[in-house]
Amino acid sequence: MNIAPLHQNDIPDVIALMQLGAPYISPRTPSDYWLYATLFSSTCPLARVGHQLAGAIMAFRSQDTPDDLYLQDVITHPEHRRTGITSALLSHIRDRGRTFGARRLYLTSEPGNSTAHTTWTRLGFTNITGDTTINGISVISHYKGPGKHRAVYEQLL
Ligand SMILES: CC(C)(COP(=O)(O)OP(=O)(O)OC[C@H]1O[C@@H](n2cnc3c(N)ncnc32)[C@H](O)[C@@H]1OP(=O)(O)O)[C@@H](O)C(=O)NCCC(=O)NCCS
């Protein structure tokens, strides 16, 4: 497995990969990925196995709260799941975060995404206590706006 920062040449492959993430992940626009590749590449690592794009994390350090690094999209190609791709990408992001002084990783997932819940808890994240519990997952109501309830996870660096 090779891990490298997102580059503009990777954008078509990233969009194709994100299309495999339904129902929890969908592609953003080419302009969004241009922005990520141009301003945030060091926290947007891609994992390739041979020439195939096997996984990606799009993450950003907060300008408003510089201690925080937010993981926006995390995906592994269906043919490569449970092979440690997300674990490896996360390790890369932790290293990058520490070098520029971030203190916390955090992310959200949809309350029904039990695979994500298992993954984040297995990889050392804490499910932040919310105001409701759905199938054992603590959820913060309206976290991302009206009706957008989310499970929120954090990991201190
Ligand atoms: C969630 C997702 C990113 C995990 O990626 P991955 O590369 O398969 O994860 P890893 O191989 O690094 O797994 C790490 C650990 O998480 C747990 N885990 C991951 N997938 C699991 C599953 N389907 N069932 C049970 N445990 C699972 C395991 O403990 C695993 O370690 P192990 O295989 O040694 O037991 C992947 O399933 C995915 O892309 N899902 C679709 C998109 C999505 O929902 N993204 C998250 C949005 S918040």
The ligand as a Tripos MOL2 file, in Angstrom:
@<TRIPOS>MOLECULE
LIG
   48    50     1     0     0
SMALL
NO_CHARGES

@<TRIPOS>ATOM
      1 C1        -16.0300    2.4950    7.4660 C.3       1 LIG1
      2 C2        -14.8910    2.2090    6.4730 C.3       1 LIG1
      3 C3        -14.2700    3.5250    6.0490 C.3       1 LIG1
      4 C4        -13.8230    1.3350    7.1860 C.3       1 LIG1
      5 O1        -12.6880    1.2350    6.3440 O.3       1 LIG1
      6 P1        -11.7100   -0.0560    6.3330 P.3       1 LIG1
      7 O2        -10.5240    0.3070    5.5100 O.co2     1 LIG1
      8 O3        -12.4590   -1.2660    5.9270 O.co2     1 LIG1
      9 O4        -11.2660   -0.1780    7.8730 O.3       1 LIG1
     10 P2        -10.0410   -1.0060    8.4560 P.3       1 LIG1
     11 O5         -9.7310   -2.1970    7.5970 O.co2     1 LIG1
     12 O6         -8.9110   -0.0840    8.7620 O.co2     1 LIG1
     13 O7        -10.7000   -1.5720    9.8130 O.3       1 LIG1
     14 C5        -10.2930   -1.1540   11.1100 C.3       1 LIG1
     15 C6        -11.1320   -1.9050   12.1380 C.3       1 LIG1
     16 O8        -12.4780   -1.4100   12.1440 O.3       1 LIG1
     17 C7        -13.3860   -2.4950   12.3810 C.3       1 LIG1
     18 N1        -14.2480   -2.6960   11.2050 N.ar      1 LIG1
     19 C8        -14.1450   -2.1040    9.9820 C.ar      1 LIG1
     20 N2        -15.1290   -2.5350    9.1710 N.ar      1 LIG1
     21 C9        -15.8820   -3.3990    9.8900 C.ar      1 LIG1
     22 C10       -17.0390   -4.1690    9.5980 C.ar      1 LIG1
     23 N3        -17.6310   -4.1470    8.3760 N.pl3     1 LIG1
     24 N4        -17.5470   -4.9480   10.5780 N.ar      1 LIG1
     25 C11       -16.9650   -5.0080   11.8070 C.ar      1 LIG1
     26 N5        -15.8350   -4.3020   12.1440 N.ar      1 LIG1
     27 C12       -15.3160   -3.5120   11.1880 C.ar      1 LIG1
     28 C13       -12.5270   -3.7270   12.6230 C.3       1 LIG1
     29 O9        -12.2820   -3.8520   14.0150 O.3       1 LIG1
     30 C14       -11.2780   -3.3810   11.8600 C.3       1 LIG1
     31 O10       -10.1380   -4.0570   12.3480 O.3       1 LIG1
     32 P3         -9.9230   -5.6410   12.0080 P.3       1 LIG1
     33 O11       -10.2650   -5.8390   10.5510 O.co2     1 LIG1
     34 O12        -8.4660   -5.8620   12.3200 O.co2     1 LIG1
     35 O13       -10.8460   -6.3800   12.9130 O.co2     1 LIG1
     36 C15       -15.4170    1.4110    5.2310 C.3       1 LIG1
     37 O14       -16.2440    0.3480    5.6750 O.3       1 LIG1
     38 C16       -16.1890    2.2460    4.2310 C.2       1 LIG1
     39 O15       -15.6110    2.8270    3.3170 O.2       1 LIG1
     40 N6        -17.5440    2.3200    4.3790 N.am      1 LIG1
     41 C17       -18.3960    3.0720    3.4390 C.3       1 LIG1
     42 C18       -18.2310    4.5730    3.5780 C.3       1 LIG1
     43 C19       -18.4880    5.0360    5.0010 C.2       1 LIG1
     44 O16       -19.4790    4.6880    5.6350 O.2       1 LIG1
     45 N7        -17.5540    5.8560    5.5100 N.am      1 LIG1
     46 C20       -17.6200    6.3790    6.8640 C.3       1 LIG1
     47 C21       -18.4920    7.5690    6.9230 C.3       1 LIG1
     48 S1        -18.4470    8.3200    8.5420 S.3       1 LIG1
@<TRIPOS>BOND
     1     1     2 1
     2     2     3 1
     3     2     4 1
     4     2    36 1
     5     4     5 1
     6     5     6 1
     7     6     7 2
     8     6     8 1
     9     6     9 1
    10     9    10 1
    11    10    11 2
    12    10    12 1
    13    10    13 1
    14    13    14 1
    15    14    15 1
    16    15    16 1
    17    15    30 1
    18    16    17 1
    19    17    18 1
    20    17    28 1
    21    18    19 ar
    22    18    27 ar
    23    19    20 ar
    24    20    21 ar
    25    21    22 ar
    26    21    27 ar
    27    22    23 1
    28    22    24 ar
    29    24    25 ar
    30    25    26 ar
    31    26    27 ar
    32    28    29 1
    33    28    30 1
    34    30    31 1
    35    31    32 1
    36    32    33 2
    37    32    34 1
    38    32    35 1
    39    36    37 1
    40    36    38 1
    41    38    39 2
    42    38    40 1
    43    40    41 1
    44    41    42 1
    45    42    43 1
    46    43    44 2
    47    43    45 1
    48    45    46 1
    49    46    47 1
    50    47    48 1
@<TRIPOS>SUBSTRUCTURE
     1 LIG1         1 GROUP 0 **** ****
